[in-house]
Amino acid sequence: MLYRVLADIVVVIHFAFVLFVVLGGFLVLRWPKLAWVHGPAAIWGTLIEFGGWTCPLTPLENRFRRLGGEAGYEGSFIEQY
């Protein structure tokens, strides 16, 4: 049960990060200092998506799912959800 909860927490964090990468520019308009966080996050998200890399949160979620008795998934987080 603990591993399933941990996997769900990773999904929420991962989803929040993806939202921040995609929509964080709007937050930067309101709080310009946030650009120091959004810039690297946007670069990382772009490299992951278009560079064919794997985000470290995806294998972490899959590991927790398997340890919790669930099946993991192949492919990326975006493809899965």
Contacts in CASP RR format, 6 or more apart in sequence:
PFRMAT RR
TARGET T0000
AUTHOR 0000-0000-0000
METHOD contacts of the structure
MODEL  1
MLYRVLADIVVVIHFAFVLFVVLGGFLVLRWPKLAWVHGPAAIWGTLIEF
GGWTCPLTPLENRFRRLGGEAGYEGSFIEQY
1 68 0 8 1.000
2 68 0 8 1.000
3 64 0 8 1.000
3 65 0 8 1.000
3 67 0 8 1.000
3 68 0 8 1.000
3 69 0 8 1.000
4 64 0 8 1.000
4 65 0 8 1.000
4 68 0 8 1.000
4 69 0 8 1.000
4 70 0 8 1.000
6 64 0 8 1.000
7 61 0 8 1.000
7 64 0 8 1.000
7 65 0 8 1.000
7 68 0 8 1.000
7 70 0 8 1.000
10 57 0 8 1.000
10 60 0 8 1.000
10 61 0 8 1.000
10 64 0 8 1.000
11 61 0 8 1.000
11 81 0 8 1.000
13 57 0 8 1.000
14 55 0 8 1.000
14 57 0 8 1.000
14 58 0 8 1.000
14 61 0 8 1.000
14 77 0 8 1.000
15 81 0 8 1.000
17 41 0 8 1.000
17 57 0 8 1.000
18 45 0 8 1.000
18 77 0 8 1.000
18 78 0 8 1.000
20 27 0 8 1.000
20 38 0 8 1.000
20 41 0 8 1.000
21 38 0 8 1.000
21 41 0 8 1.000
21 42 0 8 1.000
21 44 0 8 1.000
21 45 0 8 1.000
21 46 0 8 1.000
24 34 0 8 1.000
24 38 0 8 1.000
24 42 0 8 1.000
25 38 0 8 1.000
25 42 0 8 1.000
27 34 0 8 1.000
27 38 0 8 1.000
28 34 0 8 1.000
28 35 0 8 1.000
28 38 0 8 1.000
45 55 0 8 1.000
47 53 0 8 1.000
48 54 0 8 1.000
48 55 0 8 1.000
49 78 0 8 1.000
54 76 0 8 1.000
55 76 0 8 1.000
55 77 0 8 1.000
57 77 0 8 1.000
58 75 0 8 1.000
58 76 0 8 1.000
58 77 0 8 1.000
61 72 0 8 1.000
61 77 0 8 1.000
62 72 0 8 1.000
62 73 0 8 1.000
65 71 0 8 1.000
65 72 0 8 1.000
65 73 0 8 1.000
66 72 0 8 1.000
73 80 0 8 1.000
END
